[in-house]
Amino acid sequence: MIEVCELNKQFGAIHAVKDVSFRVEKGDVLGFLGPNGAGKTTTMRMITGYLPPTSGRVSVMGHDVATESLAARSVIGYLPESAPTYGEMTVREFLRFIAEVRGFRGIEREKRVDQVMERCFLTHVQRQTIETLSKGYRQRVGLAQALLHEPRVLIMDEPTDGLDPNQKHIVRNMITDMGREKAIILSTHVLEEVEAICSRVIIIAGGRLVANSTPAELKQQSLYHNAVLLRLTEPRKDAAKQIKALDKVTQVEKIDSHALRIYPEKGEMILPAVLELARNQKWPIASIHAEEGRLDEVFRRLTATQAEEAAA
């Protein structure tokens, strides 16, 4: 539904996006991650047709964004960063205006405005001017305008920015439900959000694509993948030394007097060996488990490498 091929964008001497390529299929909720200045927003703006690429090609539902711009935009719902709106308009006036821009008139226009206000929980503020709304409500107005025409493709830049925990929960559920029938790209800095709702993750750093995988596969690249966290009810002086001697154990980290984190070689499963040793030594185990891996650690490692190369 979305195809990005060798996308490049230069602003004078600054090469903001470098040879980025990826695909998004129906049912994908793609998390677009990267540090500030990595090229995320620029890439999303090129996909929506807001910015022309320096080179490369974007296709949305088979429409080339450069040569069939209106056809491509007609199937895209776009929530830009900070949800720009017209502050002097009421919520209903703004959504009616957007509906008319999208080509809806009369009863159909009113029906769509009512539906999207209900969907985004805006009905009770529909007669307030947008400038009087809280940041969270303004964000919901931005989301409503993106959904008004029931787009097949949805592109959102920080969709939960400014929302309280309850509002974030509602929006995440909405994205999950919509993701079954749409192709969705969302950028976020909240890694918990990525794990909760994204089926795939792209990480961009220094304008380049450095990862394109599922959250689970990325966590398998973590130094913490299959690391064992062992907590004892009473400390054992030689526990770390004995565990370090086990096969496929690379490091034993002392967390406190009662707890150790044991790192495996290349994500190997070492939990059975550690558990067997603990039982043989009759250590008083309070808890023991293997970790999945940490998305934040993988993100920092991948993006730090690119940042160092860019600085050099």
GIWOLIN-V674474 format. One record per pair of residues at least 6 apart in sequence whose C-alpha atoms are under 8 Angstrom apart, sorted by sequence separation. I is the first residue (numbers start at 1). J is the second residue. D is the distance in whole Angstrom. If there is no record, write none. Layout:
i | j | d
I | J | D
I | J | D
This chain:
i | j | d
9 | 15 | 6
10 | 16 | 6
24 | 30 | 7
34 | 40 | 7
45 | 51 | 5
46 | 52 | 6
58 | 64 | 6
59 | 65 | 6
63 | 69 | 8
99 | 105 | 8
117 | 123 | 5
188 | 194 | 8
203 | 209 | 6
204 | 210 | 6
219 | 225 | 7
243 | 249 | 8
244 | 250 | 7
254 | 260 | 5
255 | 261 | 7
264 | 270 | 6
8 | 15 | 8
9 | 16 | 6
10 | 17 | 7
33 | 40 | 7
46 | 53 | 6
57 | 64 | 7
58 | 65 | 6
65 | 72 | 6
160 | 167 | 8
194 | 201 | 8
202 | 209 | 7
203 | 210 | 6
204 | 211 | 7
244 | 251 | 7
253 | 260 | 6
254 | 261 | 7
278 | 285 | 8
8 | 16 | 8
9 | 17 | 5
32 | 40 | 7
57 | 65 | 8
58 | 66 | 8
63 | 71 | 6
64 | 72 | 7
65 | 73 | 8
86 | 94 | 7
130 | 138 | 7
146 | 154 | 8
160 | 168 | 6
202 | 210 | 8
203 | 211 | 5
244 | 252 | 6
252 | 260 | 7
253 | 261 | 5
8 | 17 | 5
9 | 18 | 7
42 | 51 | 8
57 | 66 | 8
63 | 72 | 5
85 | 94 | 8
100 | 109 | 7
114 | 123 | 8
117 | 126 | 8
202 | 211 | 5
203 | 212 | 7
243 | 252 | 7
252 | 261 | 6
253 | 262 | 6
7 | 17 | 7
8 | 18 | 5
99 | 109 | 6
201 | 211 | 7
202 | 212 | 4
252 | 262 | 5
253 | 263 | 8
7 | 18 | 7
8 | 19 | 5
47 | 58 | 6
61 | 72 | 7
160 | 171 | 7
201 | 212 | 6
202 | 213 | 7
251 | 262 | 6
252 | 263 | 6
6 | 18 | 8
7 | 19 | 5
8 | 20 | 7
46 | 58 | 8
47 | 59 | 8
60 | 72 | 6
200 | 212 | 7
201 | 213 | 5
240 | 252 | 6
250 | 262 | 8
251 | 263 | 5
6 | 19 | 4
7 | 20 | 5
47 | 60 | 8
59 | 72 | 8
96 | 109 | 7
99 | 112 | 8
200 | 213 | 6
201 | 214 | 6
249 | 262 | 7
250 | 263 | 6
251 | 264 | 7
275 | 288 | 8
5 | 19 | 8
6 | 20 | 5
7 | 21 | 6
52 | 66 | 7
61 | 75 | 8
96 | 110 | 7
99 | 113 | 7
200 | 214 | 4
201 | 215 | 6
240 | 254 | 8
249 | 263 | 6
250 | 264 | 6
5 | 20 | 7
6 | 21 | 5
60 | 75 | 8
122 | 137 | 8
199 | 214 | 6
200 | 215 | 6
249 | 264 | 5
250 | 265 | 6
4 | 20 | 7
5 | 21 | 5
49 | 65 | 6
143 | 159 | 7
199 | 215 | 7
248 | 264 | 6
249 | 265 | 6
4 | 21 | 5
5 | 22 | 7
48 | 65 | 7
49 | 66 | 7
96 | 113 | 6
198 | 215 | 8
248 | 265 | 5
3 | 21 | 8
4 | 22 | 5
47 | 65 | 7
95 | 113 | 6
122 | 140 | 8
271 | 289 | 7
3 | 22 | 6
4 | 23 | 6
122 | 141 | 8
243 | 262 | 8
271 | 290 | 6
3 | 23 | 5
49 | 69 | 7
120 | 140 | 6
139 | 159 | 7
195 | 215 | 6
240 | 260 | 7
248 | 268 | 7
2 | 23 | 6
3 | 24 | 7
92 | 113 | 7
120 | 141 | 8
139 | 160 | 8
172 | 193 | 8
176 | 197 | 6
194 | 215 | 8
249 | 270 | 7
1 | 23 | 8
2 | 24 | 5
16 | 38 | 7
17 | 39 | 6
139 | 161 | 7
175 | 197 | 7
235 | 257 | 6
236 | 258 | 8
248 | 270 | 7
1 | 24 | 6
2 | 25 | 7
16 | 39 | 6
120 | 143 | 8
139 | 162 | 7
235 | 258 | 5
1 | 25 | 5
48 | 72 | 8
49 | 73 | 7
120 | 144 | 6
139 | 163 | 8
234 | 258 | 6
1 | 26 | 6
17 | 42 | 7
48 | 73 | 7
119 | 144 | 8
136 | 161 | 8
172 | 197 | 7
233 | 258 | 7
16 | 42 | 8
17 | 43 | 7
136 | 162 | 5
137 | 163 | 8
232 | 258 | 5
117 | 144 | 7
135 | 162 | 6
136 | 163 | 5
159 | 186 | 7
231 | 258 | 6
232 | 259 | 6
246 | 273 | 8
48 | 76 | 7
74 | 102 | 8
116 | 144 | 6
135 | 163 | 7
136 | 164 | 7
154 | 182 | 7
156 | 184 | 8
158 | 186 | 7
159 | 187 | 8
231 | 259 | 4
246 | 274 | 8
116 | 145 | 8
152 | 181 | 8
153 | 182 | 6
154 | 183 | 6
155 | 184 | 6
156 | 185 | 6
157 | 186 | 6
158 | 187 | 5
159 | 188 | 8
230 | 259 | 6
231 | 260 | 6
48 | 78 | 7
152 | 182 | 5
153 | 183 | 5
154 | 184 | 5
155 | 185 | 5
156 | 186 | 5
157 | 187 | 5
158 | 188 | 5
229 | 259 | 7
230 | 260 | 5
91 | 122 | 8
116 | 147 | 7
136 | 167 | 8
151 | 182 | 8
152 | 183 | 7
153 | 184 | 6
154 | 185 | 6
155 | 186 | 6
156 | 187 | 6
157 | 188 | 7
158 | 189 | 8
229 | 260 | 6
230 | 261 | 6
243 | 274 | 7
116 | 148 | 6
229 | 261 | 5
230 | 262 | 8
9 | 42 | 8
228 | 261 | 6
229 | 262 | 6
91 | 125 | 7
92 | 126 | 5
227 | 261 | 7
228 | 262 | 5
243 | 277 | 8
91 | 126 | 5
92 | 127 | 6
113 | 148 | 7
227 | 262 | 5
228 | 263 | 7
90 | 126 | 6
91 | 127 | 6
112 | 148 | 6
227 | 263 | 5
19 | 56 | 8
90 | 127 | 5
91 | 128 | 6
112 | 149 | 8
226 | 263 | 8
227 | 264 | 6
90 | 128 | 5
91 | 129 | 6
226 | 264 | 7
90 | 129 | 4
91 | 130 | 6
224 | 263 | 7
89 | 129 | 5
90 | 130 | 6
223 | 263 | 8
227 | 267 | 7
88 | 129 | 6
89 | 130 | 6
226 | 267 | 6
87 | 129 | 6
88 | 130 | 6
225 | 267 | 5
226 | 268 | 7
228 | 270 | 7
4 | 47 | 8
87 | 130 | 5
88 | 131 | 6
223 | 266 | 8
224 | 267 | 8
226 | 269 | 6
227 | 270 | 8
228 | 271 | 6
9 | 53 | 5
10 | 54 | 6
86 | 130 | 7
87 | 131 | 4
223 | 267 | 7
226 | 270 | 7
8 | 53 | 6
9 | 54 | 5
85 | 130 | 8
86 | 131 | 8
87 | 132 | 8
226 | 271 | 8
7 | 53 | 7
8 | 54 | 6
9 | 55 | 7
221 | 267 | 8
7 | 54 | 8
8 | 55 | 5
98 | 145 | 7
102 | 149 | 7
220 | 267 | 7
236 | 283 | 7
7 | 55 | 6
8 | 56 | 6
6 | 55 | 7
7 | 56 | 4
95 | 144 | 8
99 | 148 | 7
6 | 56 | 5
7 | 57 | 6
91 | 141 | 7
95 | 145 | 6
99 | 149 | 7
234 | 284 | 6
5 | 56 | 6
6 | 57 | 7
7 | 58 | 8
232 | 283 | 7
233 | 284 | 6
4 | 56 | 8
5 | 57 | 5
232 | 284 | 5
233 | 285 | 6
4 | 57 | 6
5 | 58 | 6
95 | 148 | 8
232 | 285 | 4
233 | 286 | 5
4 | 58 | 5
231 | 285 | 6
232 | 286 | 5
3 | 58 | 6
4 | 59 | 7
83 | 138 | 7
230 | 285 | 8
231 | 286 | 5
232 | 287 | 7
2 | 58 | 7
3 | 59 | 5
83 | 139 | 6
230 | 286 | 8
231 | 287 | 5
2 | 59 | 6
3 | 60 | 7
82 | 139 | 7
85 | 142 | 7
230 | 287 | 6
231 | 288 | 6
1 | 59 | 8
2 | 60 | 5
83 | 141 | 8
84 | 142 | 7
229 | 287 | 8
230 | 288 | 5
1 | 60 | 6
2 | 61 | 6
83 | 142 | 5
229 | 288 | 6
230 | 289 | 7
1 | 61 | 5
2 | 62 | 8
83 | 143 | 8
228 | 288 | 7
229 | 289 | 6
1 | 62 | 7
228 | 289 | 6
229 | 290 | 6
80 | 142 | 8
228 | 290 | 4
229 | 291 | 7
79 | 142 | 6
227 | 290 | 5
228 | 291 | 6
79 | 143 | 6
226 | 290 | 5
227 | 291 | 5
225 | 290 | 8
226 | 291 | 5
227 | 292 | 8
79 | 145 | 8
225 | 291 | 6
226 | 292 | 6
227 | 293 | 8
79 | 146 | 6
224 | 291 | 6
225 | 292 | 5
226 | 293 | 7
77 | 145 | 8
78 | 146 | 5
224 | 292 | 7
225 | 293 | 4
77 | 146 | 4
224 | 293 | 5
225 | 294 | 7
77 | 147 | 6
223 | 293 | 7
224 | 294 | 6
222 | 293 | 5
223 | 294 | 8
77 | 149 | 8
220 | 292 | 7
221 | 293 | 8
222 | 294 | 6
77 | 150 | 8
219 | 292 | 7
220 | 293 | 6
222 | 295 | 7
77 | 151 | 5
219 | 293 | 5
223 | 297 | 8
76 | 151 | 5
77 | 152 | 8
81 | 156 | 8
219 | 294 | 5
222 | 297 | 6
223 | 298 | 8
75 | 151 | 5
76 | 152 | 6
77 | 153 | 6
78 | 154 | 6
79 | 155 | 6
80 | 156 | 6
81 | 157 | 5
82 | 158 | 8
219 | 295 | 5
222 | 298 | 5
74 | 151 | 8
75 | 152 | 5
76 | 153 | 5
77 | 154 | 5
78 | 155 | 5
79 | 156 | 5
80 | 157 | 5
81 | 158 | 6
218 | 295 | 7
221 | 298 | 7
75 | 153 | 6
76 | 154 | 6
77 | 155 | 6
78 | 156 | 6
79 | 157 | 6
80 | 158 | 8
81 | 159 | 8
76 | 155 | 7
82 | 161 | 8
219 | 298 | 7
79 | 159 | 7
215 | 295 | 7
218 | 298 | 7
210 | 302 | 7
60 | 153 | 8
210 | 303 | 8
203 | 299 | 8
205 | 302 | 8
206 | 303 | 8
205 | 303 | 5
204 | 303 | 8
203 | 303 | 8
206 | 306 | 6
205 | 306 | 6
206 | 307 | 6
205 | 307 | 7
191 | 295 | 7
206 | 310 | 6
191 | 296 | 7
48 | 155 | 8
44 | 155 | 7
44 | 157 | 8
41 | 157 | 7
29 | 176 | 8
40 | 187 | 7
29 | 179 | 6
28 | 179 | 6
1 | 153 | 8
27 | 179 | 5
28 | 180 | 8
26 | 179 | 8
27 | 180 | 5
32 | 185 | 7
26 | 180 | 7
27 | 181 | 6
28 | 182 | 7
29 | 183 | 6
30 | 184 | 6
31 | 185 | 6
32 | 186 | 6
33 | 187 | 6
35 | 189 | 8
26 | 181 | 6
27 | 182 | 6
28 | 183 | 5
29 | 184 | 5
30 | 185 | 5
31 | 186 | 5
32 | 187 | 4
33 | 188 | 6
34 | 189 | 8
26 | 182 | 5
27 | 183 | 6
28 | 184 | 6
29 | 185 | 6
30 | 186 | 6
31 | 187 | 6
32 | 188 | 7
33 | 189 | 7
26 | 183 | 5
27 | 184 | 8
29 | 186 | 8
31 | 188 | 7
25 | 183 | 6
24 | 183 | 6
24 | 184 | 8
31 | 194 | 6
40 | 204 | 7
39 | 204 | 7
38 | 204 | 6
39 | 205 | 7
31 | 198 | 6
38 | 205 | 5
39 | 206 | 7
40 | 207 | 8
29 | 197 | 7
30 | 198 | 6
31 | 199 | 8
33 | 201 | 7
38 | 206 | 5
39 | 207 | 5
29 | 198 | 5
30 | 199 | 6
31 | 200 | 6
32 | 201 | 6
33 | 202 | 6
34 | 203 | 5
35 | 204 | 8
37 | 206 | 8
38 | 207 | 5
28 | 198 | 8
29 | 199 | 5
30 | 200 | 5
31 | 201 | 5
32 | 202 | 5
33 | 203 | 5
34 | 204 | 5
35 | 205 | 7
38 | 208 | 8
28 | 199 | 6
29 | 200 | 6
30 | 201 | 6
31 | 202 | 6
32 | 203 | 6
33 | 204 | 6
34 | 205 | 6
28 | 200 | 7
30 | 202 | 7
32 | 204 | 8
2 | 183 | 8
1 | 183 | 7
20 | 207 | 8
20 | 208 | 6
21 | 209 | 8
17 | 206 | 8
18 | 207 | 5
19 | 208 | 7
20 | 209 | 6
16 | 206 | 7
17 | 207 | 4
18 | 208 | 5
16 | 207 | 5
17 | 208 | 6
15 | 207 | 7
35 | 303 | 7
34 | 303 | 7
